[in-house]
Amino acid sequence: MSKFLVSLFASLFLLGCANTQYVGQSYPPTSHVDVYMTGAEVTRPHTVMGRAETEATEYMSFQDMQTQLMQDAMAKGADGIIITGMKTINVGSSSYTSGQKEGEPEYYVTKDGKLKTRNKHSSSSSYSEVSSTSQIRDHVLSAQLIKYIH
């Protein structure tokens, strides 16, 4: 299987996958989290209980990543999240090249299953190829998880 197809299948498989890393304290799960874009928006007394970063392929929207982050925050017992950053990073590249040198033998399989060669005759030898390189990127969403002080 060509590297291009392997890359394509891997990208499609990872389409719905988001990975959240968390550092901080945990509490009993909550059933709701408030979402803030800045710490100044939080009017209730609170403490920062930890920091989280969700990473996913560029094919997952930031909105879907926010939903995933909210679910992960509820599981950690957060009452709210403050979004602290969103960015797209390069994590690699994928290249695909195909082609054939003119004048080189061409291989084919006969009806009885035998591999045969057919020589191509050309007065000059040249190479015709198609190349494609694409960047592999991930989205990263960062947040602080907060716990309200009751």
Rosetta constraint file for C-alpha pairs under 8 A:
AtomPair CA 1 CA 5 HARMONIC 6.62 0.50
AtomPair CA 1 CA 6 HARMONIC 6.86 0.50
AtomPair CA 2 CA 6 HARMONIC 6.41 0.50
AtomPair CA 2 CA 96 HARMONIC 7.99 0.50
AtomPair CA 3 CA 7 HARMONIC 6.04 0.50
AtomPair CA 3 CA 94 HARMONIC 7.94 0.50
AtomPair CA 3 CA 95 HARMONIC 7.56 0.50
AtomPair CA 3 CA 96 HARMONIC 6.64 0.50
AtomPair CA 4 CA 8 HARMONIC 6.10 0.50
AtomPair CA 4 CA 94 HARMONIC 7.16 0.50
AtomPair CA 4 CA 95 HARMONIC 6.86 0.50
AtomPair CA 4 CA 96 HARMONIC 5.50 0.50
AtomPair CA 5 CA 9 HARMONIC 6.09 0.50
AtomPair CA 6 CA 10 HARMONIC 6.08 0.50
AtomPair CA 7 CA 11 HARMONIC 6.10 0.50
AtomPair CA 7 CA 94 HARMONIC 6.96 0.50
AtomPair CA 8 CA 12 HARMONIC 6.25 0.50
AtomPair CA 9 CA 13 HARMONIC 6.06 0.50
AtomPair CA 10 CA 14 HARMONIC 6.16 0.50
AtomPair CA 11 CA 15 HARMONIC 6.02 0.50
AtomPair CA 11 CA 57 HARMONIC 7.67 0.50
AtomPair CA 13 CA 17 HARMONIC 7.89 0.50
AtomPair CA 14 CA 56 HARMONIC 7.90 0.50
AtomPair CA 14 CA 57 HARMONIC 6.74 0.50
AtomPair CA 15 CA 56 HARMONIC 7.86 0.50
AtomPair CA 15 CA 57 HARMONIC 6.29 0.50
AtomPair CA 15 CA 59 HARMONIC 5.84 0.50
AtomPair CA 15 CA 60 HARMONIC 6.14 0.50
AtomPair CA 16 CA 56 HARMONIC 7.97 0.50
AtomPair CA 16 CA 60 HARMONIC 6.48 0.50
AtomPair CA 17 CA 56 HARMONIC 6.19 0.50
AtomPair CA 17 CA 57 HARMONIC 7.56 0.50
AtomPair CA 18 CA 54 HARMONIC 6.45 0.50
AtomPair CA 18 CA 55 HARMONIC 5.61 0.50
AtomPair CA 18 CA 56 HARMONIC 4.49 0.50
AtomPair CA 18 CA 57 HARMONIC 7.59 0.50
AtomPair CA 18 CA 65 HARMONIC 6.94 0.50
AtomPair CA 18 CA 68 HARMONIC 7.36 0.50
AtomPair CA 19 CA 54 HARMONIC 5.46 0.50
AtomPair CA 19 CA 55 HARMONIC 5.32 0.50
AtomPair CA 19 CA 56 HARMONIC 6.41 0.50
AtomPair CA 20 CA 52 HARMONIC 6.64 0.50
AtomPair CA 20 CA 53 HARMONIC 5.50 0.50
AtomPair CA 20 CA 54 HARMONIC 4.12 0.50
AtomPair CA 20 CA 55 HARMONIC 6.39 0.50
AtomPair CA 20 CA 69 HARMONIC 7.12 0.50
AtomPair CA 20 CA 72 HARMONIC 7.50 0.50
AtomPair CA 21 CA 52 HARMONIC 5.61 0.50
AtomPair CA 21 CA 53 HARMONIC 5.34 0.50
AtomPair CA 21 CA 54 HARMONIC 6.39 0.50
AtomPair CA 22 CA 50 HARMONIC 7.10 0.50
AtomPair CA 22 CA 51 HARMONIC 5.83 0.50
AtomPair CA 22 CA 52 HARMONIC 4.41 0.50
AtomPair CA 22 CA 53 HARMONIC 6.62 0.50
AtomPair CA 23 CA 50 HARMONIC 5.52 0.50
AtomPair CA 23 CA 51 HARMONIC 5.50 0.50
AtomPair CA 23 CA 52 HARMONIC 6.53 0.50
AtomPair CA 24 CA 49 HARMONIC 5.69 0.50
AtomPair CA 24 CA 50 HARMONIC 3.90 0.50
AtomPair CA 24 CA 51 HARMONIC 6.40 0.50
AtomPair CA 25 CA 49 HARMONIC 5.40 0.50
AtomPair CA 25 CA 50 HARMONIC 6.07 0.50
AtomPair CA 25 CA 76 HARMONIC 7.79 0.50
AtomPair CA 26 CA 49 HARMONIC 7.54 0.50
AtomPair CA 26 CA 76 HARMONIC 4.90 0.50
AtomPair CA 26 CA 77 HARMONIC 5.96 0.50
AtomPair CA 26 CA 78 HARMONIC 7.89 0.50
AtomPair CA 27 CA 76 HARMONIC 5.82 0.50
AtomPair CA 27 CA 77 HARMONIC 4.47 0.50
AtomPair CA 27 CA 78 HARMONIC 7.34 0.50
AtomPair CA 28 CA 75 HARMONIC 7.59 0.50
AtomPair CA 28 CA 76 HARMONIC 6.87 0.50
AtomPair CA 28 CA 77 HARMONIC 5.00 0.50
AtomPair CA 29 CA 74 HARMONIC 5.45 0.50
AtomPair CA 29 CA 75 HARMONIC 4.71 0.50
AtomPair CA 29 CA 76 HARMONIC 5.73 0.50
AtomPair CA 29 CA 77 HARMONIC 4.10 0.50
AtomPair CA 29 CA 78 HARMONIC 7.43 0.50
AtomPair CA 30 CA 74 HARMONIC 4.86 0.50
AtomPair CA 30 CA 75 HARMONIC 6.66 0.50
AtomPair CA 30 CA 76 HARMONIC 7.79 0.50
AtomPair CA 30 CA 77 HARMONIC 5.02 0.50
AtomPair CA 30 CA 78 HARMONIC 6.55 0.50
AtomPair CA 30 CA 79 HARMONIC 6.90 0.50
AtomPair CA 31 CA 74 HARMONIC 6.17 0.50
AtomPair CA 32 CA 74 HARMONIC 6.47 0.50
AtomPair CA 32 CA 79 HARMONIC 6.71 0.50
AtomPair CA 32 CA 80 HARMONIC 7.97 0.50
AtomPair CA 33 CA 70 HARMONIC 6.51 0.50
AtomPair CA 33 CA 73 HARMONIC 7.37 0.50
AtomPair CA 33 CA 74 HARMONIC 6.42 0.50
AtomPair CA 33 CA 78 HARMONIC 6.56 0.50
AtomPair CA 33 CA 79 HARMONIC 4.77 0.50
AtomPair CA 33 CA 80 HARMONIC 4.44 0.50
AtomPair CA 33 CA 81 HARMONIC 6.83 0.50
AtomPair CA 34 CA 79 HARMONIC 6.41 0.50
AtomPair CA 34 CA 80 HARMONIC 4.32 0.50
AtomPair CA 34 CA 81 HARMONIC 6.29 0.50
AtomPair CA 35 CA 80 HARMONIC 5.76 0.50
AtomPair CA 35 CA 81 HARMONIC 5.11 0.50
AtomPair CA 35 CA 82 HARMONIC 6.10 0.50
AtomPair CA 35 CA 83 HARMONIC 7.44 0.50
AtomPair CA 36 CA 41 HARMONIC 6.31 0.50
AtomPair CA 36 CA 42 HARMONIC 7.00 0.50
AtomPair CA 36 CA 80 HARMONIC 7.49 0.50
AtomPair CA 36 CA 81 HARMONIC 6.13 0.50
AtomPair CA 36 CA 82 HARMONIC 4.66 0.50
AtomPair CA 36 CA 83 HARMONIC 6.24 0.50
AtomPair CA 37 CA 41 HARMONIC 7.29 0.50
AtomPair CA 37 CA 82 HARMONIC 5.57 0.50
AtomPair CA 37 CA 83 HARMONIC 5.08 0.50
AtomPair CA 37 CA 84 HARMONIC 7.12 0.50
AtomPair CA 38 CA 42 HARMONIC 7.65 0.50
AtomPair CA 38 CA 82 HARMONIC 5.99 0.50
AtomPair CA 38 CA 83 HARMONIC 6.80 0.50
AtomPair CA 38 CA 84 HARMONIC 7.25 0.50
AtomPair CA 39 CA 82 HARMONIC 6.30 0.50
AtomPair CA 44 CA 148 HARMONIC 6.73 0.50
AtomPair CA 44 CA 149 HARMONIC 7.78 0.50
AtomPair CA 45 CA 148 HARMONIC 5.89 0.50
AtomPair CA 45 CA 149 HARMONIC 5.46 0.50
AtomPair CA 45 CA 150 HARMONIC 7.84 0.50
AtomPair CA 46 CA 146 HARMONIC 6.36 0.50
AtomPair CA 46 CA 147 HARMONIC 5.45 0.50
AtomPair CA 46 CA 148 HARMONIC 4.12 0.50
AtomPair CA 46 CA 149 HARMONIC 4.97 0.50
AtomPair CA 47 CA 146 HARMONIC 5.59 0.50
AtomPair CA 47 CA 147 HARMONIC 5.44 0.50
AtomPair CA 47 CA 148 HARMONIC 6.46 0.50
AtomPair CA 47 CA 149 HARMONIC 6.96 0.50
AtomPair CA 48 CA 144 HARMONIC 6.60 0.50
AtomPair CA 48 CA 145 HARMONIC 5.92 0.50
AtomPair CA 48 CA 146 HARMONIC 4.46 0.50
AtomPair CA 48 CA 147 HARMONIC 6.43 0.50
AtomPair CA 49 CA 78 HARMONIC 7.64 0.50
AtomPair CA 49 CA 144 HARMONIC 7.60 0.50
AtomPair CA 49 CA 145 HARMONIC 5.64 0.50
AtomPair CA 49 CA 146 HARMONIC 5.25 0.50
AtomPair CA 49 CA 147 HARMONIC 6.21 0.50
AtomPair CA 50 CA 144 HARMONIC 5.88 0.50
AtomPair CA 50 CA 145 HARMONIC 5.24 0.50
AtomPair CA 50 CA 146 HARMONIC 7.13 0.50
AtomPair CA 51 CA 142 HARMONIC 7.57 0.50
AtomPair CA 51 CA 143 HARMONIC 5.86 0.50
AtomPair CA 51 CA 144 HARMONIC 4.51 0.50
AtomPair CA 51 CA 145 HARMONIC 5.85 0.50
AtomPair CA 52 CA 69 HARMONIC 7.94 0.50
AtomPair CA 52 CA 142 HARMONIC 5.82 0.50
AtomPair CA 52 CA 143 HARMONIC 5.35 0.50
AtomPair CA 52 CA 144 HARMONIC 6.25 0.50
AtomPair CA 52 CA 145 HARMONIC 7.14 0.50
AtomPair CA 53 CA 140 HARMONIC 6.75 0.50
AtomPair CA 53 CA 141 HARMONIC 5.64 0.50
AtomPair CA 53 CA 142 HARMONIC 4.38 0.50
AtomPair CA 53 CA 143 HARMONIC 6.41 0.50
AtomPair CA 54 CA 65 HARMONIC 6.89 0.50
AtomPair CA 54 CA 69 HARMONIC 6.55 0.50
AtomPair CA 54 CA 140 HARMONIC 5.66 0.50
AtomPair CA 54 CA 141 HARMONIC 5.17 0.50
AtomPair CA 54 CA 142 HARMONIC 6.44 0.50
AtomPair CA 55 CA 65 HARMONIC 7.86 0.50
AtomPair CA 55 CA 138 HARMONIC 6.51 0.50
AtomPair CA 55 CA 139 HARMONIC 5.65 0.50
AtomPair CA 55 CA 140 HARMONIC 4.50 0.50
AtomPair CA 55 CA 141 HARMONIC 6.52 0.50
AtomPair CA 56 CA 60 HARMONIC 6.34 0.50
AtomPair CA 56 CA 65 HARMONIC 7.47 0.50
AtomPair CA 56 CA 138 HARMONIC 5.40 0.50
AtomPair CA 56 CA 139 HARMONIC 5.42 0.50
AtomPair CA 56 CA 140 HARMONIC 6.72 0.50
AtomPair CA 57 CA 137 HARMONIC 6.29 0.50
AtomPair CA 57 CA 138 HARMONIC 4.29 0.50
AtomPair CA 57 CA 139 HARMONIC 5.97 0.50
AtomPair CA 58 CA 88 HARMONIC 7.41 0.50
AtomPair CA 58 CA 136 HARMONIC 7.96 0.50
AtomPair CA 58 CA 137 HARMONIC 5.54 0.50
AtomPair CA 58 CA 138 HARMONIC 4.71 0.50
AtomPair CA 58 CA 139 HARMONIC 5.30 0.50
AtomPair CA 60 CA 64 HARMONIC 6.52 0.50
AtomPair CA 60 CA 65 HARMONIC 6.98 0.50
AtomPair CA 60 CA 139 HARMONIC 7.72 0.50
AtomPair CA 61 CA 65 HARMONIC 6.31 0.50
AtomPair CA 62 CA 66 HARMONIC 6.06 0.50
AtomPair CA 62 CA 86 HARMONIC 7.97 0.50
AtomPair CA 62 CA 139 HARMONIC 7.29 0.50
AtomPair CA 62 CA 141 HARMONIC 7.28 0.50
AtomPair CA 63 CA 67 HARMONIC 6.42 0.50
AtomPair CA 64 CA 68 HARMONIC 6.35 0.50
AtomPair CA 65 CA 69 HARMONIC 6.07 0.50
AtomPair CA 65 CA 141 HARMONIC 7.14 0.50
AtomPair CA 66 CA 70 HARMONIC 6.08 0.50
AtomPair CA 66 CA 141 HARMONIC 7.46 0.50
AtomPair CA 67 CA 71 HARMONIC 6.35 0.50
AtomPair CA 68 CA 72 HARMONIC 6.24 0.50
AtomPair CA 69 CA 73 HARMONIC 6.04 0.50
AtomPair CA 70 CA 74 HARMONIC 6.21 0.50
AtomPair CA 70 CA 81 HARMONIC 7.47 0.50
AtomPair CA 71 CA 75 HARMONIC 6.33 0.50
AtomPair CA 72 CA 76 HARMONIC 6.44 0.50
AtomPair CA 73 CA 77 HARMONIC 6.36 0.50
AtomPair CA 73 CA 78 HARMONIC 5.31 0.50
AtomPair CA 73 CA 79 HARMONIC 7.98 0.50
AtomPair CA 73 CA 80 HARMONIC 7.73 0.50
AtomPair CA 73 CA 81 HARMONIC 7.42 0.50
AtomPair CA 73 CA 145 HARMONIC 6.71 0.50
AtomPair CA 74 CA 78 HARMONIC 5.37 0.50
AtomPair CA 74 CA 79 HARMONIC 7.25 0.50
AtomPair CA 77 CA 147 HARMONIC 7.78 0.50
AtomPair CA 78 CA 145 HARMONIC 5.86 0.50
AtomPair CA 78 CA 146 HARMONIC 5.62 0.50
AtomPair CA 78 CA 147 HARMONIC 5.37 0.50
AtomPair CA 79 CA 145 HARMONIC 7.64 0.50
AtomPair CA 79 CA 146 HARMONIC 5.98 0.50
AtomPair CA 79 CA 147 HARMONIC 5.10 0.50
AtomPair CA 79 CA 148 HARMONIC 6.24 0.50
AtomPair CA 80 CA 145 HARMONIC 6.00 0.50
AtomPair CA 80 CA 146 HARMONIC 5.20 0.50
AtomPair CA 80 CA 147 HARMONIC 6.67 0.50
AtomPair CA 80 CA 148 HARMONIC 7.94 0.50
AtomPair CA 81 CA 143 HARMONIC 6.16 0.50
AtomPair CA 81 CA 144 HARMONIC 5.54 0.50
AtomPair CA 81 CA 145 HARMONIC 4.59 0.50
AtomPair CA 81 CA 146 HARMONIC 5.89 0.50
AtomPair CA 82 CA 143 HARMONIC 5.29 0.50
AtomPair CA 82 CA 144 HARMONIC 5.10 0.50
AtomPair CA 82 CA 145 HARMONIC 6.55 0.50
AtomPair CA 82 CA 146 HARMONIC 7.60 0.50
AtomPair CA 83 CA 141 HARMONIC 7.55 0.50
AtomPair CA 83 CA 142 HARMONIC 6.01 0.50
AtomPair CA 83 CA 143 HARMONIC 4.31 0.50
AtomPair CA 83 CA 144 HARMONIC 6.60 0.50
AtomPair CA 84 CA 141 HARMONIC 7.85 0.50
AtomPair CA 84 CA 142 HARMONIC 5.39 0.50
AtomPair CA 84 CA 143 HARMONIC 4.89 0.50
AtomPair CA 84 CA 144 HARMONIC 6.87 0.50
AtomPair CA 85 CA 140 HARMONIC 7.91 0.50
AtomPair CA 85 CA 141 HARMONIC 5.82 0.50
AtomPair CA 85 CA 142 HARMONIC 4.96 0.50
AtomPair CA 85 CA 143 HARMONIC 6.87 0.50
AtomPair CA 86 CA 139 HARMONIC 7.31 0.50
AtomPair CA 86 CA 140 HARMONIC 5.59 0.50
AtomPair CA 86 CA 141 HARMONIC 4.52 0.50
AtomPair CA 86 CA 142 HARMONIC 6.27 0.50
AtomPair CA 87 CA 139 HARMONIC 5.82 0.50
AtomPair CA 87 CA 140 HARMONIC 5.32 0.50
AtomPair CA 87 CA 141 HARMONIC 6.76 0.50
AtomPair CA 88 CA 137 HARMONIC 6.52 0.50
AtomPair CA 88 CA 138 HARMONIC 5.61 0.50
AtomPair CA 88 CA 139 HARMONIC 4.45 0.50
AtomPair CA 88 CA 140 HARMONIC 6.12 0.50
AtomPair CA 89 CA 137 HARMONIC 5.46 0.50
AtomPair CA 89 CA 138 HARMONIC 5.43 0.50
AtomPair CA 89 CA 139 HARMONIC 6.45 0.50
AtomPair CA 89 CA 140 HARMONIC 7.50 0.50
AtomPair CA 90 CA 135 HARMONIC 6.80 0.50
AtomPair CA 90 CA 136 HARMONIC 5.97 0.50
AtomPair CA 90 CA 137 HARMONIC 4.44 0.50
AtomPair CA 90 CA 138 HARMONIC 6.54 0.50
AtomPair CA 91 CA 135 HARMONIC 7.82 0.50
AtomPair CA 91 CA 136 HARMONIC 5.68 0.50
AtomPair CA 91 CA 137 HARMONIC 5.42 0.50
AtomPair CA 91 CA 138 HARMONIC 6.71 0.50
AtomPair CA 92 CA 135 HARMONIC 6.06 0.50
AtomPair CA 92 CA 136 HARMONIC 5.03 0.50
AtomPair CA 92 CA 137 HARMONIC 7.08 0.50
AtomPair CA 93 CA 133 HARMONIC 6.82 0.50
AtomPair CA 93 CA 134 HARMONIC 5.59 0.50
AtomPair CA 93 CA 135 HARMONIC 4.28 0.50
AtomPair CA 93 CA 136 HARMONIC 5.06 0.50
AtomPair CA 94 CA 133 HARMONIC 5.54 0.50
AtomPair CA 94 CA 134 HARMONIC 5.33 0.50
AtomPair CA 94 CA 135 HARMONIC 6.37 0.50
AtomPair CA 94 CA 136 HARMONIC 6.95 0.50
AtomPair CA 95 CA 131 HARMONIC 7.28 0.50
AtomPair CA 95 CA 132 HARMONIC 5.61 0.50
AtomPair CA 95 CA 133 HARMONIC 4.23 0.50
AtomPair CA 95 CA 134 HARMONIC 6.49 0.50
AtomPair CA 96 CA 131 HARMONIC 5.66 0.50
AtomPair CA 96 CA 132 HARMONIC 5.22 0.50
AtomPair CA 96 CA 133 HARMONIC 6.40 0.50
AtomPair CA 97 CA 129 HARMONIC 6.78 0.50
AtomPair CA 97 CA 130 HARMONIC 5.58 0.50
AtomPair CA 97 CA 131 HARMONIC 4.27 0.50
AtomPair CA 97 CA 132 HARMONIC 6.41 0.50
AtomPair CA 98 CA 129 HARMONIC 5.39 0.50
AtomPair CA 98 CA 130 HARMONIC 5.37 0.50
AtomPair CA 98 CA 131 HARMONIC 6.57 0.50
AtomPair CA 99 CA 127 HARMONIC 7.22 0.50
AtomPair CA 99 CA 128 HARMONIC 5.43 0.50
AtomPair CA 99 CA 129 HARMONIC 3.84 0.50
AtomPair CA 99 CA 130 HARMONIC 6.15 0.50
AtomPair CA 100 CA 104 HARMONIC 7.49 0.50
AtomPair CA 100 CA 127 HARMONIC 6.02 0.50
AtomPair CA 100 CA 128 HARMONIC 5.87 0.50
AtomPair CA 100 CA 129 HARMONIC 6.52 0.50
AtomPair CA 101 CA 125 HARMONIC 6.99 0.50
AtomPair CA 101 CA 126 HARMONIC 5.75 0.50
AtomPair CA 101 CA 127 HARMONIC 4.13 0.50
AtomPair CA 101 CA 128 HARMONIC 6.22 0.50
AtomPair CA 102 CA 120 HARMONIC 6.94 0.50
AtomPair CA 102 CA 121 HARMONIC 7.91 0.50
AtomPair CA 102 CA 122 HARMONIC 6.80 0.50
AtomPair CA 102 CA 125 HARMONIC 5.59 0.50
AtomPair CA 102 CA 126 HARMONIC 5.44 0.50
AtomPair CA 102 CA 127 HARMONIC 5.89 0.50
AtomPair CA 102 CA 128 HARMONIC 7.45 0.50
AtomPair CA 103 CA 119 HARMONIC 6.83 0.50
AtomPair CA 103 CA 120 HARMONIC 4.68 0.50
AtomPair CA 103 CA 121 HARMONIC 5.18 0.50
AtomPair CA 103 CA 122 HARMONIC 5.32 0.50
AtomPair CA 103 CA 124 HARMONIC 7.88 0.50
AtomPair CA 103 CA 125 HARMONIC 5.98 0.50
AtomPair CA 103 CA 126 HARMONIC 7.88 0.50
AtomPair CA 104 CA 119 HARMONIC 6.47 0.50
AtomPair CA 104 CA 120 HARMONIC 6.15 0.50
AtomPair CA 105 CA 117 HARMONIC 5.88 0.50
AtomPair CA 105 CA 118 HARMONIC 5.51 0.50
AtomPair CA 105 CA 119 HARMONIC 4.40 0.50
AtomPair CA 105 CA 120 HARMONIC 5.98 0.50
AtomPair CA 106 CA 117 HARMONIC 5.47 0.50
AtomPair CA 106 CA 118 HARMONIC 5.08 0.50
AtomPair CA 106 CA 119 HARMONIC 6.17 0.50
AtomPair CA 106 CA 120 HARMONIC 7.06 0.50
AtomPair CA 107 CA 115 HARMONIC 6.87 0.50
AtomPair CA 107 CA 116 HARMONIC 5.79 0.50
AtomPair CA 107 CA 117 HARMONIC 4.55 0.50
AtomPair CA 107 CA 118 HARMONIC 6.34 0.50
AtomPair CA 108 CA 115 HARMONIC 5.84 0.50
AtomPair CA 108 CA 116 HARMONIC 5.49 0.50
AtomPair CA 108 CA 117 HARMONIC 6.30 0.50
AtomPair CA 108 CA 118 HARMONIC 7.74 0.50
AtomPair CA 109 CA 113 HARMONIC 5.70 0.50
AtomPair CA 109 CA 114 HARMONIC 5.45 0.50
AtomPair CA 109 CA 115 HARMONIC 4.61 0.50
AtomPair CA 109 CA 116 HARMONIC 6.06 0.50
AtomPair CA 110 CA 114 HARMONIC 5.32 0.50
AtomPair CA 110 CA 115 HARMONIC 6.49 0.50
AtomPair CA 110 CA 116 HARMONIC 7.02 0.50
